[in-house]
Amino acid sequence: MRKQLIAGNWKMNKVLSEAATFMIALQAKHWPEDREVLICPPFTSLHALSKELEGSKIFLGAQNMHFKENGAFTGEVSADMLLDLGCSYVILGHSERRQVFGEDDTLIHNKVKTALKKGITPILCVGETSEERRAGDTKQIVKMQVLHGLEEVHDIEDLVIAYEPVWAIGTGENATPQQAEEVHAYIRSLIYGKYSKRVADKLRILYGGSVNPANVKELMAQEDIDGVLVGGSSLDAEKFSKLIMHDVSENSFSTENQ
């Protein structure tokens, strides 16, 4: 059975003091053992949060990284630097990196290979724009992004894929659970075809795109959705806690001081 992954992508939000306050509140919460919780803060908070999370059940991840080990790459961060900070995960190919910063499939592919080589779990993000969906090209775009991202990658035991339709990110518009499940099942079929049924059955596929406490339960009820990659709703500790719980009664949601 695939373990759920509830991941928060803070993007360019929270100074260090805000990050510390959030983490204190989140660590006071308890949730079932069948799910992992991941926080991906800005680079500026990674060092402090890595210390805060020592011995914690919360995983730490980064929002991006360069594919080279070192060199003259001003403003970039390497896999070794992230490992040194205790990062277990790194988000790669997020739509904002693709759309705003012009990252293409080849660059993202190189980052995925480096992350796997170095032992950081990459979260490979894929998804179509509104224009591509209206044109009926969703599966074609997703297939290209998945297969190109995993080209010449033979071992994906520690890989995670996140389906994030670009038209649903930060817009308040969300794919229906059925729309999301259709693409998730398609992605799993691609992995089945490229690798094996065993690998496909093990692979975790997350959904991202205006996920909130009101829609997360129905999304997570879908067979091929193994977790969520959350933006705005991960910035509030109470709201993010509800996302983590999603299918558990609020009466069983406890804090250490109760």
C-alpha positions as CSV (number, residue, x, y, z in Angstrom):
1,M,0.0,0.0,0.0
2,R,1.4,3.4,-1.0
3,K,2.0,5.8,1.9
4,Q,0.3,9.1,1.5
5,L,2.4,12.2,1.1
6,I,1.1,15.6,2.1
7,A,3.5,18.2,0.9
8,G,3.5,22.0,1.5
9,N,5.2,24.2,-1.0
10,W,5.6,27.6,0.6
11,K,7.0,29.2,-2.6
12,M,8.4,32.7,-1.9
13,N,6.6,33.2,1.4
14,K,7.6,33.4,5.1
15,V,10.6,35.0,6.6
16,L,12.5,33.0,9.2
17,S,10.5,34.1,12.2
18,E,7.2,33.2,10.5
19,A,8.6,29.8,9.4
20,A,9.6,29.0,13.0
21,T,6.2,30.0,14.4
22,F,4.4,27.8,11.8
23,M,6.6,24.8,12.6
24,I,6.0,25.1,16.3
25,A,2.2,25.0,15.7
26,L,2.4,22.1,13.2
27,Q,4.7,20.0,15.4
28,A,2.1,20.2,18.2
29,K,-0.4,18.2,16.0
30,H,-0.7,14.5,15.6
31,W,-1.8,12.5,12.6
32,P,-2.1,8.9,11.5
33,E,1.1,6.9,10.7
34,D,-0.2,6.1,7.2
35,R,1.0,9.5,5.8
36,E,4.1,11.5,5.5
37,V,4.2,15.2,5.9
38,L,6.7,17.4,4.0
39,I,7.4,21.1,4.2
40,C,9.3,22.9,1.3
41,P,10.2,26.4,2.5
42,P,12.3,29.0,0.8
43,F,16.1,28.4,0.8
44,T,16.5,31.0,3.5
45,S,14.6,28.9,6.1
46,L,16.1,25.5,5.3
47,H,19.0,25.7,7.8
48,A,16.9,26.8,10.7
49,L,14.1,24.4,10.0
50,S,16.5,21.5,9.6
51,K,17.6,22.1,13.2
52,E,14.0,22.5,14.4
53,L,12.9,19.3,12.7
54,E,15.7,17.0,14.1
55,G,14.0,13.9,15.4
56,S,10.7,15.1,14.0
57,K,8.2,13.1,11.9
58,I,8.1,16.0,9.4
59,F,10.3,15.8,6.3
60,L,12.1,18.8,4.9
61,G,12.4,19.6,1.2
62,A,13.6,22.3,-1.2
63,Q,11.7,24.0,-4.0
64,N,14.4,23.7,-6.7
65,M,18.1,22.8,-7.3
66,H,20.7,22.9,-10.0
67,F,21.8,19.7,-11.7
68,K,25.6,20.5,-11.4
69,E,27.5,19.6,-8.3
70,N,29.2,22.9,-8.1
71,G,30.5,25.7,-10.2
72,A,30.0,29.3,-11.4
73,F,26.2,29.3,-11.2
74,T,25.3,32.5,-9.3
75,G,22.2,32.2,-7.3
76,E,21.9,28.4,-7.6
77,V,21.9,25.6,-5.0
78,S,23.3,22.1,-5.5
79,A,22.1,18.7,-4.3
80,D,25.0,18.4,-1.9
81,M,24.0,21.7,-0.3
82,L,20.5,20.5,0.2
83,L,21.7,17.2,1.6
84,D,23.9,19.1,4.0
85,L,20.8,20.9,5.3
86,G,18.9,17.6,5.9
87,C,16.6,17.8,2.8
88,S,14.9,14.5,1.8
89,Y,12.9,15.9,-1.1
90,V,13.2,18.5,-3.9
91,I,10.5,19.8,-6.1
92,L,11.5,19.8,-9.8
93,G,9.8,21.1,-12.8
94,H,7.0,23.0,-11.0
95,S,4.9,24.9,-13.5
96,E,6.2,28.2,-12.2
97,R,9.7,27.1,-13.0
98,R,8.5,26.1,-16.5
99,Q,6.2,29.0,-17.2
100,V,7.9,31.9,-15.4
101,F,11.6,30.9,-15.6
102,G,11.6,29.0,-18.9
103,E,12.8,25.6,-17.6
104,D,12.4,23.0,-20.3
105,D,12.0,19.2,-20.1
106,T,15.8,18.7,-20.8
107,L,16.8,20.9,-17.9
108,I,14.3,19.2,-15.6
109,H,15.4,15.8,-16.8
110,N,19.0,16.6,-15.8
111,K,17.9,17.8,-12.4
112,V,15.9,14.6,-11.8
113,K,18.9,12.4,-12.7
114,T,21.1,14.4,-10.3
115,A,18.6,14.2,-7.4
116,L,18.2,10.4,-7.8
117,K,22.0,10.0,-8.0
118,K,22.5,12.0,-4.9
119,G,19.8,10.3,-2.9
120,I,17.2,13.2,-2.7
121,T,13.7,12.2,-3.7
122,P,12.6,14.3,-6.6
123,I,9.0,15.4,-6.9
124,L,8.7,15.7,-10.7
125,C,5.8,18.1,-11.5
126,V,3.9,17.8,-14.8
127,G,0.7,19.4,-16.1
128,E,-1.0,21.1,-18.9
129,T,-2.1,24.7,-19.5
130,S,-5.7,25.8,-20.0
131,E,-5.1,26.2,-23.7
132,E,-3.7,22.7,-23.9
133,R,-6.6,21.2,-22.0
134,R,-9.1,23.0,-24.2
135,A,-7.3,21.6,-27.3
136,G,-7.6,18.1,-25.9
137,D,-3.8,17.8,-25.5
138,T,-3.7,17.0,-21.8
139,K,-2.4,13.4,-22.1
140,Q,0.0,14.3,-24.9
141,I,1.6,17.0,-22.8
142,V,1.7,14.9,-19.6
143,K,3.2,12.0,-21.5
144,M,5.9,14.2,-23.0
145,Q,6.8,15.7,-19.6
146,V,6.8,12.4,-17.8
147,L,8.8,10.4,-20.4
148,H,11.3,13.1,-21.1
149,G,11.8,13.8,-17.4
150,L,12.6,10.1,-16.9
151,E,14.6,9.5,-20.1
152,E,17.6,7.2,-19.3
153,V,16.4,7.0,-15.7
154,H,16.4,3.3,-14.8
155,D,15.7,3.3,-11.1
156,I,12.7,5.4,-9.9
157,E,12.1,3.6,-6.6
158,D,12.4,6.9,-4.7
159,L,10.7,9.2,-7.3
160,V,7.4,11.0,-6.8
161,I,5.3,12.6,-9.6
162,A,3.0,15.5,-9.0
163,Y,0.2,16.2,-11.5
164,E,-0.5,19.9,-11.3
165,P,-2.7,21.3,-14.1
166,V,-1.4,24.8,-14.7
167,W,-4.9,26.2,-15.0
168,A,-5.7,25.1,-11.4
169,I,-2.6,26.5,-9.6
170,G,-3.4,29.5,-7.5
171,T,-6.6,30.2,-9.5
172,G,-9.2,28.8,-7.1
173,E,-10.3,26.6,-10.0
174,N,-9.7,22.9,-9.3
175,A,-9.8,19.8,-11.4
176,T,-12.7,17.6,-10.4
177,P,-11.7,14.4,-8.5
178,Q,-12.6,12.5,-11.6
179,Q,-10.5,14.7,-13.9
180,A,-7.5,14.4,-11.6
181,E,-8.0,10.6,-11.3
182,E,-8.1,10.2,-15.0
183,V,-4.7,11.8,-15.5
184,H,-3.2,10.1,-12.4
185,A,-4.3,6.7,-13.8
186,Y,-2.8,7.6,-17.2
187,I,0.5,8.6,-15.5
188,R,0.6,5.3,-13.7
189,S,0.0,3.5,-17.0
190,L,3.0,5.3,-18.5
191,I,5.2,4.1,-15.7
192,Y,3.8,0.6,-16.2
193,G,4.7,0.7,-19.8
194,K,8.2,2.1,-19.3
195,Y,9.2,0.1,-16.2
196,S,6.9,-2.6,-14.8
197,K,3.6,-3.1,-12.9
198,R,5.5,-3.4,-9.7
199,V,7.2,-0.1,-10.1
200,A,3.9,1.5,-11.3
201,D,2.0,0.2,-8.3
202,K,4.6,1.5,-5.9
203,L,5.0,5.0,-7.4
204,R,3.3,7.8,-5.5
205,I,1.5,10.4,-7.6
206,L,0.4,13.6,-6.0
207,Y,-2.3,16.1,-7.1
208,G,-1.7,19.9,-6.9
209,G,-3.8,22.8,-7.9
210,S,-5.9,24.9,-5.5
211,V,-6.1,22.1,-2.9
212,N,-7.8,23.1,0.3
213,P,-9.5,21.5,3.3
214,A,-12.9,21.5,1.5
215,N,-11.8,19.4,-1.5
216,V,-8.9,17.3,-0.2
217,K,-11.0,14.5,1.1
218,E,-12.7,13.7,-2.2
219,L,-9.5,14.0,-4.1
220,M,-7.7,11.6,-1.7
221,A,-10.5,9.1,-2.1
222,Q,-9.5,8.5,-5.7
223,E,-7.6,5.2,-6.3
224,D,-4.5,6.7,-8.0
225,I,-4.1,9.9,-5.9
226,D,-1.5,9.2,-3.2
227,G,-1.2,12.7,-1.8
228,V,-1.2,16.4,-2.5
229,L,1.3,19.1,-3.2
230,V,-0.2,22.2,-1.7
231,G,0.7,25.9,-2.1
232,G,-1.5,28.6,-0.5
233,S,-3.2,26.2,1.9
234,S,0.1,25.1,3.3
235,L,0.9,28.6,4.7
236,D,-1.5,28.4,7.6
237,A,-0.6,25.7,10.2
238,E,-4.3,25.0,11.1
239,K,-5.4,24.8,7.5
240,F,-2.5,22.6,6.6
241,S,-3.2,20.4,9.6
242,K,-6.7,19.8,8.3
243,L,-5.3,18.8,4.9
244,I,-3.0,16.3,6.6
245,M,-5.9,14.8,8.5
246,H,-8.5,15.0,5.6
247,D,-10.2,11.6,6.3
248,V,-10.1,11.6,10.1
249,S,-12.7,13.0,12.4
250,E,-11.8,16.4,13.9
251,N,-12.6,14.8,17.3
252,S,-9.5,12.6,16.9
253,F,-7.3,15.6,15.9
254,S,-5.3,16.4,19.0
255,T,-2.5,18.6,20.3
256,E,0.1,17.9,22.8
257,N,-1.3,20.3,25.4
258,Q,-4.8,18.9,25.4
